[in-house]
Amino acid sequence: MTATVASHRKPRQHPLAALTGGGSRSARTARTAATLALAGAATATATGFEGTAQAAHRPTPAQVKDRVDALYQEAEVATQNYNGAKESADTAREELSRLQDEAARRTRKLNAARTELGTLAASQYRSGGVDPAVRLLLSADPQRYLDGAAVLERTGSHQATAVAGYARRLGSVRQVRQRAEETVERLADTEAKLKKHRVTVVHKLGAAEELLHRLTAEQRQRMAARDGARSGPGQGRTGHGAGRGDGPLDGIPGGAGGVAAAQAPSPRAARAVAFAYSALGKPYVWGATGPSAYDCSGLTQAAWKAGGVALPRTTYTQISSGPRVNRSQLAPGDLVFFYSGISHVGLYVGNGQMIHAPHPGAPVRIAPIDQMPFAAATRPA
């Protein structure tokens, strides 16, 4: 019985047998078609997911522009920090050089005094003895000599007077050398900060450049065109001599550089405005102060230098270079600052316009002050 039942039972198939063979020809054909359909659906789904993922990771030109603008702003903050550190390093180097020269000068006087005392000691030796004060001077322990200098001065002798003078010179040399050592330490610390800020600037600008390279040439051109349109007429002038007041500048808001300069509140401001017009079209280079390229604070510093006023190097310090001015009372030559961190500056030229050095790839140009978040304004004095 058992054998009979078993002989009529259909053998069980593996669940995948329907997809791998077996059965009638028509069944196999149907199964093959179903398999191909499933495979096609899976491929289409995978492709759809991949395309969706790629689309999600590919920013739009508008998103790229927003991120690039943010990176430029972050780079500008680091640039101003770099400029400040560089200014401090330059000051420390100048101070160190001065201290080294001063130490050398005082050391020469010290050696001359020591030679005089040596001559005095030799003379006394030949006459039968050496003054105790001189013996103290010639000892191997200068500190012991300095400790006894006050006592020696009270003796009133010629030798004591000479020794006391030597003591003062020795003390002054030590003071100068101590200040020089402290300056060296400060310079080393400043140079470390300088390197850190330089790395940050390069990293931010490199990231911005990489994002821009993801756009097509046409997209980059449209972006540049929009920036130029926002900057207004005259933004691309190179014009050697432009804005010097020796002729009209067609298309520049306010009529001409000479007009803007004439409206300036002082002759110095007028010269600063004229200089800024002459710099139109020159490239932005971070850390540059001219004459062939500028960053934002380098341009304003150079412009006011032409006006006879020495501005500090950074936006953070330039904002304190004169009295604050209300936005409604701006006049040509005023410094206009932007962002909450005071990281960008331009030179106001009238009619709501400024001349500034924007960022890499954008030359010195005229732009509305509404283009960036206004923070404050200063009138250099």
Beta strands, then each sheet from edge to edge (+ up, - down):
strand 1: 335-338
strand 2: 344-350
strand 3: 353-356
strand 4: 365-368
strand 5: 374-378
sheet 1: 4+ 3- 2+ 1- 5+
end
